[in-house]
Amino acid sequence: MDTFSKTKRSEIMAKVSGKNTKPEILVRKYLFSNGFRYRKNVNDLPGKPDIVLPKYKTVIFTVVFGTDMPREQRN
């Protein structure tokens, strides 16, 4: 059972960023500095991967856990 009202839950979820999260930026910086070229946030692939390495036919999904969220957005 949710402890927030429907409108409050909607406000909280609207603040959750789906692109350019800190872990994603760190991975992209690492890849680029090591000579990997990539596409980011590709919508035409299943699952909408965060990073795609077309040359290697590889996708990377970055995950942000609740501990990375501001305290007021946690349950």
C-alpha positions, -999 to +999 in steps of 0.1 A: +000+000+000+013+034-010+018+060+018+015+089-005-016+102-022-019+098-060-011+134-067+019+134-043+033+102-058+029+118-093+049+148-082+076+127-067+079+104-098+079+135-121+112+146-104+130+113-111+155+119-139+156+092-165+185+106-185+220+120-177+221+105-142+254+107-123+263+070-128+255+073-165+277+104-169+306+086-151+303+056-174+301+078-205+332+098-194+351+065-189+341+051-222+350+083-242+384+087-224+393+051-234+384+057-271+349+041-272+324+059-292+287+055-283+252+067-288+231+077-258+195+072-248+185+053-279+147+050-282+145+027-312+160-003-293+140-025-269+143-013-233+157+021-244+193+015-234+212+044-218+244+038-239+249+019-271+282+008-286+272+002-322+307-010-333+305-038-307+268-044-308+266-038-271+242-019-249+246-006-214+218+001-189+227+022-159+207+018-127+201+044-100+191+029-067+170+046-041+200+056-020+210+080-048+177+099-045+172+129-022+159+118+011+124+134+005+119+112-025+125+079-007+097+058+007 
